Amino acid sequence: MWSSSEGDLRKKDSRQSRRVISLPPGKQTAYLHRDSKGRGGKVVTVIRRLVLSEQDMIALARQLKQACGTGGAVKEGAIEIQGEQREKIAAVLESLGYKVKIAGG
């Protein structure tokens, strides 16, 4: 097995080299989806298409979780909040200056 002074380069995450600069809330539209696939029938609200740095995404997720009083996570560039919370999340995001579209059923 070959190794360099920086360690095994095959295991480096390609996402680390990509730095995302957050756009201001007024220039973004958040899409709110309801999803239950692969979760044993439990519903989560997914917020997609936000252009935020990882730290800003985590901070926004924390703020939304506190507003809804539920748990959640940041996964694959989307924020997942437990339960059907689209109306509450839409109100919070609009108060922060985001445009909001509620998608899905």
C-alpha angles and dihedrals in degrees: 000000000000122000135178131210087267094056128248104345092195091069096052112117112241090212091067092070091053112082115192119206113210119242118221115264093246091062096051137077118208116209114209116206132183112221135177104158115127093006102097092259094306115135126231130181112230123201111203141177098038116144101215136139115251093257092049091047091052092047092050091047090052091050092049093047090053092047091051097038092230141103129261146150145220110247130171095342095312133098116233119198120187117248135010098310103143097122094049092044091048090054093049094046092048090051087054091053101258123136109235132206120185108215133183131021 
